[in-house]
Amino acid sequence: MLFDLTLRITPDMMKTAGDSEKKVFSGHLGTHFDVMDKAFPLEYTKREAVCFDVWGLVEIGPEDIDLSQVKEGMFVAFCSGFIEEAGYGSRRYFKEHPQLSQALIDGLLDKKVSIIGVDFAGIRRGKEHTPADQKCADRGAFVVENLCNLGEICGKTFAAHTYPMNYAEMSGLPCRVVAEV
């Protein structure tokens, strides 16, 4: 069974997001990853994956998930429900979203994951957003932001198919993400 985890963008969503966050028009609109200074390896297009249920948590730490389920090369997703609750594009969505603790980010990077996927605007907020994404990229992991429909696969293992646009000189790459359960 296939589940589309990609946010469907409407013209109204584009306007709302653009009014709240200026970077959306440089490749950061909807489901995307911050490419940093790296190239997305084609072998990352299909990854073994797991989705953790983190509903209701604001700061998500290693104690909130079962890190023993995470293996090298995986796509690891976090289902918070925030994109459905806050609504993509709102100021609240970009400024008050959940975030992964530094300890959890380090734990995932130590496991050598390929992709970290979240249903919110970033693994860290504010001034910590870009350095966290760069840290991941420097360790061979990409962060996919603004996933949706994770409730369909929450708590499951699956194959994640991720296909970024082949844009050059952009700081973000829109992508399509599909779960195969």
N, C-alpha and C positions, 0 to 999 in steps of 0.2 A: 504494500500500500504506500502511496506517495502523499506527502503533506508539504504544501508550499509554505515556507517560513519567511517569505519575502513580503515586506510591507507594500501593499498596493497604494500608489500615490495618486491623488486626485488634484486638480487645479487648486481647490480650496486648501488642501493640505500644503501644497507648495507655498501658497501665500502666507498661511499661518506660520509655517516653519521658517520662511524667509524673514518674516517680521520678528521672530524670536531669536534666530541664530543666523548670522550672516554667512557662515561657512557652508551652509547647505547648497549653495550654488557653485561650489568648487569641488563637486563630487561627493559631498556629504549628505545628500538628500536621500531619505529613506534607508533601506537596508544597504549598508556599505561597510567597507573597512578602511581604516586610515593606513594608507600604504607606507607612510613614513619615507624612508629612502631605500626601500627594498623592492624587489620584484616578486610577484606571487608565483610560486613554483607550480607548474601544471600538475605535478603529482599530488598537490593539495586539493585538487578538484573533487576527489572522492576520498573520504576519511571515515574510519570507524568512529562512532560518536556515542556520547551519552548526554542526557539532559537531566540536570538536577533541579528539584523543586525547592525554590527559595522564596516562595510567596510570603509576603509580610515582613521580610527582612530588609533593613536599610543598609547595614554594614554586614556584608557576607564574608564570613571567615572560614578557615579550614575545618573548624569544628562543626560547621553547618552542612557539610557534604561528606561523602565517603570517598576520600582520595584514593582508596585502594582500588576503586573501579576505573581510575584514570591510568591509561597506558601511553607509552611514547607514540607520538604521531597522531593522537586523537583530536577530534573536534569536540570540545567540551562546551555545552550550552547551559545557561542559567535561566530558568523560568520563574520570573518574579511576578508576572501579570501586570507590571507597571505600564506597559505600552497600552494595554486595554483600559486600565484604570485612569491614567492621567490624560490619555489621548496624545498621539504623536504630534509634535510641532508646537505645543503650548510652551509658554515660558517655564511653567512648573516641570514639564517633561524634561527640558534641557538643564534645569538648575537644581532640581530636588530629587533626582532619580537615585535608586539604590546604587551601591558601589561595592566592588570586591576589595577586601582588605589587602594591604601590601603583603601580609603573610600568605594569603591565599594565592595572590598573583605569583609570588615566589615559589610556592608549592607546585603550582601548575607548570611553571617554567622549569623547575627542577625535574618534573616528570617528562619534559620535552614535548608538550602538546604542540600541535600545528596551528590550531585555531581555537580562540575563545569567543563564544557567541553569547550575546546578551539581548534581552528584550527591553532595553533602555538605552540611554544616549551615550554611554561609555563606561569603561570599567572603573574609572575614577572621575570625580567632578572637578570643575573649575580649572585652576592652574595645574592640578595634578593629572589632568586628562592626557595631554600631549606627552609628558615624560613617561607616563605608564605605557602608552601605546608604543613609544620608541623603545622602551626597555623590552617589551615583548618582541618587537620586530628585530631588535639586536640579538635576541635569543632564538630567532627562527619561528616565532609565533605571530599570527595576525589576529586582530580583534575585529569581529564582525558585530556591528551595532544595529539596533533597531529591528531585530527579528520580531516576528509575530507568530501567533498560532502555536506557541510552544506547549500550551496545555494539552495539545493532541499527542505529544510525544514525551511529556514530563515523566520522569522516572524510568524511561526506556533506553535501551541501546538501539542504535540504528546506523545506517550509512548516511552520511551527510554529503550532499553534492553542492559544491560552491563554485559558481562561475562569475568572476568579475569581468566588467567591461575592460576592453583592451585600450584604455586611455593612457596617454603620456602626459607628463608634467602636471599631474593633478595630485592634490594631497589626499583625496579620498577616491575610492573606486566603488561605484554602485555595483551590486552583485545580486545574483539570484541564488537562493539557498533552498534546496529541496531535501526533505528527510525521506528516506526509504526504509520503512519498517517491515 
